[in-house]
């Protein structure tokens, strides 16, 4: 039993821990601002169950990093049923925002009329692809919704980390250079495969330099959508002394036909790793594009050591 002045039994009382003062105080967890625009992930390629699973995992990661985030998925080649198109998702987000405002007014609440973008559209692309980005912009225009379109996810050090992980999973790179063991199948030269033409190759080359620093092997970017580009770069690497090559897709996955990778690997006579897929960094980078567009400053996405 206890009294208003304290515990009657003399037992210790657990008091709340005071907040730590000064610069070492733990930051308050960031949550999505009330009424913030939706994050709409623009997914390229032909929709499928696998593509949907990948996109859902990416937005799940983003939601876990920013509680309260309204994250949605729109497909560039979607329909209006199983795989909603990007334009339809944007239009629906606008309708919902208007309905919420009208309901609040009808209930007598003093609320400000919504303004600013309804959504921030983040393309699910590692690098620039002018054709796909034109398709995204057209879908935004077709929706007749005020939406902000961000840049693609790369180049970024986290994508170099993701590429390293995918190569190590395929047995084509050591997981950790500091460990004293070797991988018999480790590549001594990497062809970084992108789509989107010369601009995409140049952007992939920036991440490629970061990957080369991680692996201590030469990395050269090439275009999957340019005939002979992969084989030409593979020949350059062999001419400079590399003997065992690997093809590393600088791609998330939905933007290309998987058979293109298999054909390119045969053409270059090398092994191939899996695309980046729903690696955790993809969700974090998508969220970073969203928060930057809104001027929110959450903790910057950090890489995790490759074990």
C-alpha positions in Angstrom: 0.0 0.0 0.0 1.1 3.6 -0.5 0.0 7.0 0.7 -0.1 10.4 -1.0 3.3 11.1 0.5 5.0 8.0 -0.6 5.2 4.2 -0.2 3.9 2.9 3.1 5.9 -0.3 3.0 9.2 1.4 2.4 9.7 -0.4 -0.8 11.6 1.4 -3.5 9.5 3.1 -6.2 10.6 2.9 -9.8 10.7 6.5 -11.0 10.8 7.5 -14.7 14.4 8.0 -16.0 15.1 11.7 -16.5 15.9 12.8 -20.0 19.6 13.0 -20.6 20.6 16.7 -20.9 23.1 18.2 -23.2 24.5 17.1 -26.6 24.5 13.4 -25.8 20.8 13.3 -25.3 19.1 10.7 -27.4 17.2 12.3 -30.4 13.4 12.0 -30.3 12.2 9.4 -32.8 11.0 11.0 -36.1 7.5 10.4 -37.3 5.8 11.5 -40.4 4.2 15.0 -40.0 0.4 15.0 -39.8 -1.1 15.5 -43.2 2.2 14.9 -45.0 2.0 13.9 -48.7 2.0 10.2 -49.5 5.2 8.5 -50.7 4.3 6.8 -54.0 6.8 4.3 -55.3 6.7 4.3 -59.1 7.4 0.7 -60.2 8.6 0.1 -63.8 8.3 -3.0 -65.9 5.6 -5.6 -66.4 3.7 -6.1 -63.1 3.8 -9.5 -61.5 3.4 -11.1 -58.1 7.2 -11.1 -57.7 7.3 -7.4 -58.6 4.5 -6.6 -56.1 6.3 -8.6 -53.4 9.5 -6.6 -54.0 7.8 -3.3 -54.0 5.8 -4.1 -50.8 9.0 -5.0 -49.0 10.6 -1.7 -50.1 7.7 0.4 -48.8 7.6 -1.8 -45.6 11.3 -0.8 -44.9 10.4 2.9 -45.5 7.5 2.7 -43.1 9.6 1.1 -40.4 12.1 4.0 -40.7 9.4 6.7 -40.5 6.4 5.7 -38.5 3.1 7.1 -39.7 4.3 7.3 -43.3 1.6 6.9 -46.0 3.4 4.8 -48.6 1.8 3.5 -51.7 2.7 1.6 -54.9 1.9 2.6 -58.4 2.9 0.6 -61.5 3.9 2.3 -64.7 2.4 -0.5 -66.8 -0.4 -1.2 -64.3 -4.1 -1.8 -64.7 -6.9 -0.6 -62.6 -7.5 -3.8 -60.7 -4.7 -6.1 -59.4 -1.8 -3.7 -60.2 -3.0 -0.1 -59.9 -1.4 2.4 -62.3 0.7 5.3 -61.0 -1.9 7.8 -62.3 -4.7 6.0 -60.5 -2.9 5.8 -57.2 -2.1 9.5 -57.4 -5.7 10.4 -58.2 -6.9 8.2 -55.3 -4.5 9.9 -52.9 -5.9 13.3 -53.9 -9.5 12.2 -53.5 -8.8 10.8 -50.0 -7.1 14.1 -48.9 -10.0 16.1 -50.1 -12.5 13.8 -48.4 -10.6 14.0 -45.1 -10.7 17.8 -45.2 -14.4 17.9 -46.0 -15.2 15.5 -43.2 -13.3 17.6 -40.7 -15.1 20.8 -41.9 -18.4 19.1 -41.6 -17.6 18.0 -38.1 -16.9 21.6 -37.1 -13.2 21.3 -36.8 -11.0 24.3 -37.6 -8.7 22.9 -40.2 -6.6 24.5 -42.9 -7.5 23.7 -46.4 -4.8 21.3 -47.7 -2.2 22.7 -50.0 1.1 21.6 -51.4 1.8 18.3 -53.2 -0.5 15.4 -52.7 2.3 12.9 -53.1 6.1 12.6 -53.6 6.8 10.1 -56.4 10.0 8.1 -56.0 11.0 6.1 -59.1 12.2 2.5 -58.2 15.3 2.9 -60.3 18.9 2.6 -59.2 20.1 4.8 -62.1 18.7 7.2 -64.7 16.7 5.8 -67.6 15.3 8.6 -69.7 12.6 6.5 -71.3 11.2 5.2 -68.0 11.4 8.6 -66.4 9.4 10.1 -69.2 6.8 7.5 -68.6 6.7 8.5 -64.9 6.4 12.1 -65.7 3.6 11.4 -68.2 1.7 9.3 -65.5 1.9 12.2 -63.1 0.6 14.6 -65.7 -2.2 12.2 -66.6 -3.3 12.0 -63.0 -3.8 15.9 -62.9 -2.6 15.8 -59.3 0.0 18.1 -57.7 2.9 15.6 -57.1 6.6 16.1 -56.7 8.9 13.7 -58.6 12.3 12.9 -57.1 15.5 11.7 -58.7 16.4 8.1 -59.0 18.1 6.3 -56.0 21.7 6.3 -57.1 24.5 6.8 -57.2 25.1 6.2 -53.5 27.5 4.3 -51.3 24.7 2.1 -50.0 24.2 0.8 -53.5 27.8 -0.2 -53.6 27.3 -2.1 -50.4 24.2 -3.8 -51.9 26.2 -4.8 -55.0 28.9 -6.2 -52.7 26.4 -8.3 -50.8 24.8 -9.7 -54.0 28.2 -10.7 -55.4 29.2 -12.4 -52.1 25.9 -14.2 -52.0 26.6 -15.6 -55.4 30.1 -16.7 -54.3 31.7 -14.1 -56.6 33.3 -11.9 -53.9 34.6 -12.2 -50.4 32.1 -10.9 -47.9 34.9 -9.2 -45.9 38.3 -8.2 -47.2 39.7 -8.1 -43.7 39.1 -11.8 -43.1 41.9 -14.2 -43.9 40.2 -16.5 -46.3 39.6 -16.7 -50.0 36.7 -17.6 -52.2 37.8 -19.9 -55.0 35.2 -18.4 -57.4 35.8 -14.7 -56.5 35.9 -12.5 -59.5 39.0 -10.4 -60.3 37.0 -8.0 -62.5 33.4 -6.8 -62.4 31.1 -5.7 -65.2 28.5 -3.4 -63.8 25.3 -3.8 -65.9 22.9 -0.8 -66.2 20.0 0.2 -68.4 19.3 3.7 -69.7 22.1 4.3 -72.2 25.2 6.4 -71.8 23.8 8.5 -69.0 23.1 5.4 -67.0 26.5 4.0 -67.6 28.2 7.2 -66.4 26.0 7.2 -63.2 26.7 3.5 -62.6 30.4 4.2 -63.0 30.3 6.4 -59.9 28.9 3.6 -57.7 31.3 1.3 -59.5 34.3 3.2 -58.2 32.9 2.8 -54.7 32.4 -0.9 -55.3 36.0 -1.2 -56.7 37.3 0.3 -53.5 35.4 -2.3 -51.4 36.5 -5.3 -53.4 40.0 -4.1 -54.5 39.3 -5.3 -58.1 38.6 -3.3 -61.3 34.9 -2.4 -62.0 33.6 -1.1 -65.3 30.1 -0.1 -66.2 28.3 -1.2 -69.4 24.8 -0.9 -70.9 22.5 -3.9 -71.1 20.4 -2.1 -73.6 23.3 -1.3 -76.0 24.3 -4.2 -78.3 27.8 -5.4 -77.7 28.4 -3.1 -74.7 28.7 -5.8 -72.1 31.0 -8.0 -74.2 33.2 -5.0 -75.1 33.7 -4.0 -71.5 34.4 -7.7 -70.5 37.1 -7.7 -73.3 38.6 -4.5 -71.8 38.8 -6.1 -68.4 40.4 -9.2 -69.7 42.9 -7.1 -71.7 44.0 -5.4 -68.5 44.6 -8.7 -66.8 41.4 -9.9 -65.2 40.7 -13.5 -65.9 37.6 -14.4 -63.8 34.8 -11.9 -64.5 31.4 -11.4 -62.8 28.4 -9.5 -64.0 26.8 -7.3 -61.3 23.4 -5.9 -62.2 23.1 -2.2 -61.2 19.4 -2.8 -61.3 16.6 -3.3 -58.8 14.9 -5.9 -61.0 11.5 -4.9 -62.3 12.9 -2.6 -64.9 14.4 -5.3 -67.1 13.6 -8.8 -68.5 15.6 -11.3 -66.5 16.6 -13.1 -69.7 18.6 -10.0 -70.7 21.0 -10.7 -67.8 21.4 -14.3 -68.7 22.1 -13.5 -72.3 24.6 -10.8 -71.4 26.4 -13.2 -69.0 26.7 -15.8 -71.8 27.9 -13.2 -74.2 30.6 -12.0 -71.8 31.3 -15.6 -70.7 31.1 -14.7 -67.0 29.0 -15.5 -63.9 26.1 -13.2 -62.8 24.9 -12.0 -59.5 21.3 -11.3 -58.6 19.8 -7.8 -59.0 19.6 -5.5 -56.0 16.0 -6.4 -55.3 14.5 -5.4 -51.9 17.8 -5.0 -50.2 17.2 -2.8 -47.1 19.2 0.1 -48.5 16.6 0.4 -51.3 13.8 1.2 -48.9 16.1 3.6 -46.9 17.1 5.5 -50.1 13.5 5.8 -51.3 12.6 7.3 -47.9 15.6 9.6 -48.1 14.4 10.9 -51.4 10.9 11.5 -49.9 12.2 13.3 -46.8 14.6 15.5 -48.8 11.8 16.6 -51.0 9.7 17.6 -48.0 12.6 19.2 -46.1 12.5 16.6 -43.3 15.8 15.6 -41.9 15.8 12.1 -40.4 19.0 10.3 -39.6 20.9 9.6 -42.9 20.7 6.0 -44.0 23.8 4.1 -42.8 25.3 1.1 -44.4 25.8 -2.2 -42.5 29.1 -4.1 -42.5 29.1 -7.0 -44.9 29.8 -10.1 -42.9 
